[in-house]
Amino acid sequence: MKIKAAVTPRQGQEFKIEEVELEEPKANEVLIKIVATGVCHTDAVARDAAIAPLPAVLGHEGSGIVEAVGEGVTRLTKGDHVVLSFAHCGHCAHCLTGHPTVCETFNDLNFGGTHDDYTHRLSKDGQPLSTFFGQSSFGTFAVAHERNVVKVDKDVDLALLGPLGCGIQTGAGTVLNKIKPEFGSTIAVYGAGAVGLSAIMAAKIVGCKKIIAVDVHDSRLELATELGATHTFNGTKVDVVKEIKNITNGGTTYAIDTTGVPPVVRQCLQALRPLGVAAIVGVTPEMNIDVHNDLMAEGKTMMGVIEGDAVPNVFIPQLVEYYKAGQFPFDKLAKYYDFDQINEAFEASKNGEAIKPILRIQ
C-alpha cells in the first residue's frame, strides 16, 4: 500500500515527506494507522549519526489505531487504540525474565533496519527503506510485531500517548521499575527534559521526601516544581553538589542523569550520600571517573538503565491509569505540530522551545 512518510535519505539531512510503499503485515504483525508520534532525541541521533542504516523512515513513539492484523495475532483486533514501543525478541533469557529492554537482539531489532525476519516492509521506487525500532512511526501507517504493540484505553486522547513508548517510559520506569526509591527518600534528577520530568512525576508518586531537579533552563525548573520537585538548581548559577549536600544533610539516596554530559554525570555521583545509587539513562560519551572517590570509597552504585527497565504491555497501561487519576500529568510536557512541520518540531526540541514535541500525523 502507498503511504506518506518522513524519509531520512542520508546522514544529517532534513526529513522529507514522500510517498513510499508499505507491505501488508505478515504473521504476528499488525498494521497501524498512525494518529501521532513523539519526537525523541534518539530520532535526531539516528538522523545525524546514522546509528541505523539509511535511507530510513525513523520515528519510534507512535500511537494509532489497528487497521489490520496478520495471521496468528491474538491480542489485538481492528479498531484497538495502541501505543508502539521498542522491539524485542520475546524468547531470550532477558525477555523471559521480564527485562526485554536488554533483549539479546535489542540492537539488531531496533537499529538494524529490518524486521525480525530480516526483511523490509518499507520501500521507495523499488529500493528498501530501513525500519526503526520495529515500527517507523514517521508515516501515515506502520507495521509492527504484536509484541511491541500495546493496547491502551480509548477514553484517553490517543495523540498524547505515543511518547509513553520511549521517553516518558524511560524516565518514569527508571524510578518505578528499577531504582524503586523508598517512601521518604531523597532523589536528584539531572536534566529537566521529557525524561527527567517523567522521573520527577514518578518520584512524587512513590512519596520521595525531597525531589531535586537540576537543569540550565529556569523555565524547565519552574515546570519541574509544578510537577513535583521540592527543590531546583540551575547548574550555571550554583555549585550543585554543595547545594544538594546542604539541603539533604550529606547527599541524596538516589540520582538519575538524563543529560549524558560527563561533568553532570560526575556531579550526580558526587552529590550522593554513602551507599547512594545513580542511574544513568542519557547517551553518555567516554569519560573519566575517579572510581575510588566517586564510587568505591563510599559504597555507591552506578548503573545504566534502558527504557526504564519496562515491560511495555504492563507498564504503559499503568502510566495511563496514573494519568487518568491526575498523578502523572505528562500532557504538560507536550507541544503539538502538524506532520509537515517535522523539521520545525526537531528544531524546537533542540533549542528547548518544546519539551516533548508530538507530530499529529492524521
C-alpha positions in Angstrom: 0.0 0.0 0.0 1.1 3.6 -0.6 1.6 5.8 2.4 3.1 9.2 3.3 6.3 9.0 5.3 9.1 11.3 6.5 12.2 9.8 4.9 15.7 10.4 6.1 17.7 9.9 2.9 21.3 10.5 4.1 23.1 11.2 7.3 22.4 14.7 8.6 19.8 15.6 6.0 16.4 17.0 6.9 13.3 14.9 6.9 11.4 14.8 3.6 7.8 13.7 3.4 7.4 11.4 0.4 5.1 8.7 -0.9 6.5 5.2 -0.1 5.3 1.6 -0.3 4.4 -0.3 2.8 3.8 -4.1 2.7 0.9 -5.8 4.4 1.5 -7.3 7.8 2.9 -10.8 7.9 2.3 -13.5 10.6 2.2 -12.0 14.1 2.3 -8.4 12.8 -0.1 -5.6 12.9 -0.9 -2.7 10.5 -1.5 0.5 12.4 -3.0 3.8 11.2 -0.7 6.3 12.9 -2.5 9.1 14.6 0.5 10.9 16.2 4.1 10.2 17.2 6.5 11.8 19.6 9.8 13.4 18.6 12.6 11.9 20.6 16.3 12.7 20.8 17.1 9.2 19.6 15.5 10.0 16.3 17.8 13.0 16.0 20.8 10.9 16.8 19.7 8.3 14.2 19.4 11.1 11.6 22.7 12.9 12.4 24.9 9.9 13.4 23.4 7.2 11.2 23.0 4.7 14.0 20.6 2.8 11.7 21.1 2.1 8.0 20.0 4.9 5.7 17.8 5.7 3.9 15.2 5.1 6.6 11.8 6.1 8.0 12.5 6.9 11.6 10.0 7.5 14.5 9.6 5.3 17.5 6.9 6.8 19.7 3.9 6.1 17.6 0.3 5.9 18.6 -2.6 4.9 16.4 -5.5 2.6 15.6 -5.2 -1.1 14.5 -6.2 -1.3 10.8 -5.5 -5.0 10.2 -3.8 -7.9 11.8 -1.7 -10.7 10.3 -2.0 -14.4 10.8 -1.6 -15.6 14.4 -2.2 -12.2 16.1 -4.4 -12.9 19.2 -4.1 -9.9 21.5 -5.2 -7.2 19.1 -8.2 -6.6 16.8 -9.1 -3.9 14.2 -10.1 -0.7 15.9 -8.0 -1.1 19.0 -6.1 2.0 20.2 -2.4 1.3 20.6 1.0 2.7 21.5 4.1 1.4 19.8 7.2 0.7 21.8 10.6 -0.9 21.3 11.2 -4.2 19.5 12.4 -7.3 21.4 12.6 -11.0 20.6 10.3 -12.3 23.3 12.2 -15.6 23.8 15.7 -14.9 25.1 16.5 -15.2 28.8 16.2 -11.5 29.4 12.8 -11.2 27.7 11.5 -14.3 29.5 12.6 -12.9 32.9 10.8 -9.5 32.5 13.7 -7.5 31.1 13.0 -7.0 27.4 14.9 -3.7 27.4 18.1 -5.7 27.4 16.9 -8.3 24.9 19.9 -10.2 23.5 19.0 -8.9 20.0 17.8 -5.4 21.0 20.3 -3.6 18.9 19.6 -5.7 15.8 15.8 -5.4 16.1 15.7 -1.7 16.9 18.7 -0.3 14.9 19.4 -3.0 12.3 16.9 -1.6 9.7 14.8 -4.7 9.2 12.0 -6.6 10.9 12.8 -9.7 12.9 12.7 -11.9 9.8 15.5 -9.7 8.3 13.2 -8.4 5.6 11.9 -4.9 4.9 8.3 -3.7 4.9 9.1 -0.2 3.5 10.4 0.8 0.1 10.6 3.7 -2.4 10.9 3.2 -6.1 11.8 -0.5 -5.5 14.6 0.3 -3.1 14.3 -0.8 0.6 13.9 1.8 3.4 15.1 0.8 6.8 12.7 0.3 9.7 13.4 2.0 13.0 12.6 0.4 16.4 10.4 -2.2 14.7 7.8 0.5 13.8 9.0 3.6 11.8 6.1 5.7 13.0 7.0 8.8 11.0 4.4 7.7 8.5 0.7 7.6 8.0 0.8 3.8 8.6 3.2 1.4 10.2 3.7 -2.4 10.5 4.9 -3.8 13.8 5.2 -7.1 15.6 2.4 -7.5 18.1 5.0 -7.9 20.8 5.8 -4.2 20.7 2.2 -3.0 20.2 0.4 -2.0 23.5 -3.4 -1.8 23.7 -4.5 1.4 25.6 -7.6 2.9 27.0 -9.9 4.5 24.3 -11.0 7.1 26.9 -7.7 9.0 26.7 -6.6 11.3 23.8 -4.6 8.9 21.6 -2.5 11.7 20.1 -1.0 12.3 23.5 0.1 8.7 24.3 2.8 8.0 21.8 5.7 9.3 24.0 4.8 6.7 26.6 6.5 4.2 24.2 10.0 5.5 24.9 10.9 8.9 26.5 8.2 9.0 29.1 8.5 5.3 29.9 12.3 5.7 30.3 12.0 8.4 33.0 9.1 7.0 34.9 10.3 3.4 34.6 13.8 4.2 35.9 12.1 5.3 39.1 9.2 2.9 39.4 10.8 -0.3 38.0 14.5 0.0 38.6 15.7 2.1 41.5 12.4 1.9 43.4 13.1 4.6 46.0 11.6 4.1 49.4 8.9 6.4 50.7 10.6 9.4 52.3 13.9 9.0 50.5 15.7 11.7 48.5 16.4 11.9 44.8 18.0 14.3 42.4 17.2 14.3 38.7 19.7 15.9 36.3 18.1 17.3 33.2 14.5 18.5 33.2 13.5 17.5 29.7 10.8 14.9 29.0 12.7 12.0 30.5 13.8 13.9 33.6 10.4 15.4 34.3 8.8 12.0 33.9 11.2 10.7 36.6 10.2 13.6 38.8 6.5 12.8 38.5 7.2 9.2 39.3 9.3 10.2 42.3 6.3 12.2 43.6 4.0 9.1 43.1 6.2 7.0 45.3 6.5 9.7 48.0 10.1 10.8 47.9 10.6 13.5 50.6 13.0 15.6 48.6 12.9 15.7 44.8 15.6 17.9 43.4 15.7 19.0 39.7 18.9 20.3 38.1 18.9 22.0 34.7 20.3 25.1 33.0 16.9 26.5 31.9 14.9 28.3 34.5 11.6 27.7 32.6 12.1 23.9 32.8 12.9 24.2 36.5 9.7 26.1 37.0 7.8 23.3 35.3 9.7 20.7 37.4 8.4 22.5 40.6 4.8 22.3 39.2 5.2 18.6 38.5 6.6 17.6 42.0 10.2 18.9 42.5 10.7 20.2 46.0 14.0 22.0 45.1 15.5 23.2 41.9 19.0 24.3 41.0 20.3 26.0 37.8 23.7 24.3 37.2 25.1 27.5 35.6 24.4 29.6 38.7 25.3 27.5 41.8 27.6 24.7 43.0 25.1 21.9 42.5 27.0 19.3 44.6 27.4 21.7 47.5 23.8 22.9 47.5 22.4 19.4 47.3 24.6 18.2 50.2 23.5 21.2 52.2 19.8 20.5 51.9 20.0 16.7 52.2 22.4 16.5 55.1 25.1 14.8 53.1 23.6 13.9 49.7 20.7 12.2 48.1 20.0 8.5 48.3 19.2 8.3 44.6 20.1 10.2 41.4 19.2 9.9 37.8 21.2 11.5 35.0 19.3 12.2 31.8 21.8 14.6 30.2 24.7 12.4 29.1 27.0 15.3 29.8 30.2 13.9 31.5 30.6 16.7 34.1 27.0 16.4 35.1 27.3 12.6 35.4 30.2 13.2 37.9 28.0 15.7 39.8 25.3 13.2 40.2 27.8 10.7 41.7 29.5 13.3 43.9 26.2 14.5 45.3 25.1 11.1 46.5 25.3 10.1 50.2 27.2 6.9 51.1 25.6 3.8 49.6 23.7 6.0 47.2 22.5 4.8 43.8 22.9 6.6 40.5 21.0 5.6 37.3 22.4 6.8 34.0 19.9 7.0 31.2 21.4 9.6 29.0 23.6 8.7 26.0 27.0 9.4 27.6 30.3 9.5 25.7 33.6 8.2 27.0 34.5 10.0 30.2 36.8 9.8 33.3 35.6 8.8 36.8 37.6 8.8 40.0 36.4 5.3 40.9 37.8 5.4 44.4 36.4 8.8 45.5 33.3 8.9 43.4 32.1 5.3 43.9 34.1 2.7 45.9 35.1 4.7 49.0 31.5 5.3 49.9 29.9 2.1 48.6 28.0 3.9 45.9 26.3 2.2 42.9 26.3 3.4 39.3 24.0 1.6 36.8 22.8 2.0 33.3 19.0 1.8 32.6 17.4 1.3 29.2 13.8 2.2 28.5 13.1 2.3 32.2 13.5 -1.5 32.5 9.9 -1.7 31.5 7.7 -4.4 30.1 5.7 -2.1 27.8 2.5 -4.1 27.7 2.4 -4.0 31.5 3.9 -0.6 32.3 2.3 1.7 29.7 -1.3 0.9 30.8 -0.2 1.6 34.3 1.1 5.0 33.3 -2.2 5.7 31.6 -4.0 4.9 34.8 -1.8 7.2 36.8 -2.5 9.9 34.2 -6.3 9.4 34.4 -6.0 9.7 38.2 -4.2 13.0 38.0 -1.0 11.6 39.4 1.1 11.7 36.2 0.2 14.9 34.2 2.6 14.3 31.3 0.3 16.2 29.0 2.0 19.4 30.4 5.2 18.4 28.5 3.5 18.1 25.1 3.5 20.6 22.2 1.8 19.6 19.0 3.0 20.1 15.4 1.4 19.1 12.1 3.2 16.3 10.2 4.6 18.6 7.6 6.2 20.7 10.4 8.5 17.8 11.3 11.7 19.6 10.8 10.4 22.6 12.8 9.5 20.2 15.6 13.0 18.8 15.7 14.5 22.3 15.9 12.1 23.2 18.7 13.3 20.1 20.6 16.9 21.0 20.0 16.6 24.7 21.1 14.4 24.0 24.1 11.3 25.6 22.8 9.4 22.3 23.2 10.0 19.7 25.9 8.1 16.9 24.1 7.1 17.7 20.5 4.3 15.5 19.2 3.5 15.2 15.5 -0.1 14.9 14.5 0.0 12.5 11.6 -3.7 12.3 10.7 
